Amino acid sequence: MDIGNRDFVQLVKRTREKFGVSIDGAHDLIFADEEMGRLVARRINHNPECRKQALRDIRKKGDRSRFIEIDDKIRFRA
């Protein structure tokens, strides 16, 4: 299974509407699902646009980012 950019954007929109949360709140809910977390992690490291967005999140939020870069790979912060 793979998830495309458009699919992910729609998932975030639907999650926000259903739970009445912010974009970050929707991401938290989505990434809490183990399978979605794996799909997103793979996509971040194989899709240039996703990687760019994750790196932007790291730069913007620093230690508060949900991502961390280790050995040129982006991973979810533990």
Phi, psi and omega in degrees: 000141177224159180233130181271166180304312181297320178299317182293318178300316179295321178298317179297316179300313181296320180295318178299315181295314184294318186255356179063044183243168176287176176299314178298322177297320177296317178300316179302315180295316182293314183288343177292336177284123185303314181294317178296321178302317178295316180298316181294316179300317179296315182296319179301324183270353181238349181246117185304321180292319178294319178299316180300317180293320179294318178295323177297319178297318179298314180295318184288317187258346179058233182293345178273352179294147177280355181247158174216145179257123180229123179050047177067013175244143176261131182230162173287138178292136181284000000 
